[in-house]
Amino acid sequence: MLWIDSQRGSLIRGMEGPECDTEDLRPVYVRTPSSSVELLQGDVYWRYLSQLPLDKEFDRMVLCALEEMSGHWESAANYKSEFSIVISASTLSTIAAGSVTWKVFGGCLSHGVVMPNGTQRFSLNGDSNNLWFGLETNSRKNDEAWLSQASSVFHQLGISLDQKADLYDYKSIFPDVQLFGNIDESDTFRKQRSGVPAIYIFLLCFDLSSSPLHYWSYDKTGKTCISDKTCQHLGLPNTNITQSVKISQQCCWSTETYKNIHKWQVDRGFDPTTAKFACYLGYPIFEALHPEPSQFEELDKENEGDSPPDPSSHSTEPIQGRARLNSIIIFFL
C-alpha cells in the first residue's frame, strides 16, 4: 500500500483520486528528493525515513502503514472485556492488558488526552451550539497502542521475535462500545456552566453489564469529581448516558510486521524492550501478564462519595476466568 509519487517526490499510502475520500486512503505527506532513483529501493528509503526528525504524527502514520501490511481483523464474539487485551490463541491465556482508547464525535467535547494512570480526559466546550456528544472505542488507536509496545511485552515474557511459530498466534482484542449523552442546552444551565472555568469528563473503563465508569471534574488532573447533585445543577448527564455494546473485535499480525516495528523503534532512537515509544506517541501502557496458578480474582469494591474511582483497581487485571464468587470452599484430600 506504500508507494512513491515520483513526480512530486512524496510517499503515498493507498490510492489518490477524485473519488478516493475514505479515511484509510490518505497520503502520508513526506517530501523526498524526487531526483534520487535510489529511494525506490526499500532499504534505502527506510533509512531515509528513519533519519527524519522525530514527529509524532509522522511516526503514527508509519506505524499505521506497517500495521495494515499484514493485519487480519475479525469479530471476537466469545470475548467480553472491559480492557484492551492480548491473548495467545494456542494457550487461551491473556499475556497483556491495557486501557481502552476512545475517540469523540459530536460538537461539544474535545479530542481525548491519555492521562498517566490510563484514564482518558475530554474537555467540554460549553459554547458549542450542538451539546450532544458521542464517544466510541477507537479500534485503530487500540491496535496501534499494542503494536507500539509489543516488543516490550514480548521481551518481559521471554517471547522471541525469531521463534519458529508465527506471531499470528497472538491476538489483540478490544471492546466495541459507543456512548451517547446530551448536555442541557437551556439558557439557565448554560449560564450556570459559564461560571465554571473548565469542565472535563474522564473515562477509566466500563462494565459491559452496567453503566460506564466515568466522572465529571473541574480539575484537568481528575483528582476530584463533581457530585451527582452538582451535575444536575449544571445540566451534565451523569447516570443517563446511553451505552451501545457491539461484538468485540480482534486482530493479529505476522512476525514480519512485529520485526519491522521493532526495527523502526531502534532506528528512531527508542529501546524496544521498554514502552518509551508508546509513551512518546501518547498511547496507554499495556501491562505484561505472567501466567497465574489461579483464574479467580477478587471483586473490586464500588467507589462511593465524590472521590474519583481509583484507576489502579481497573488497570490491567487478567480478564480470563473472571468470576463473581462470594466464597471459595477448599477441600483437603
Secondary structure, DSSP 4 states (H G I P E B T S, - for coil): -EEEETTTTEEEES--STT---TTS-----B--TT-GGGGSHHHHHHHHHTSPP-HHHHHHHHHHHHHHH-EEEE-TT---SSEEEEETTTTEEEEEEPPPEEEEESSBPPPEE-TTS-EEEEB-TT-S--EEEEEE-HHHHHHHHHTTHHHHHHHHT--TT-SS-GGGEEEEEEEEEEEEE---SHHHHHHHHTSS--EEEEEEE-TTS-EEEEEESSTT-SS---HHHHHHHT--SS--EEEEEEEEEEE--HHHHHHHHHHHHHTT--TTSSHHHHHHTPPPPEE----S----PPPPPP-TTSPP-GGGGSS---TT----S-------
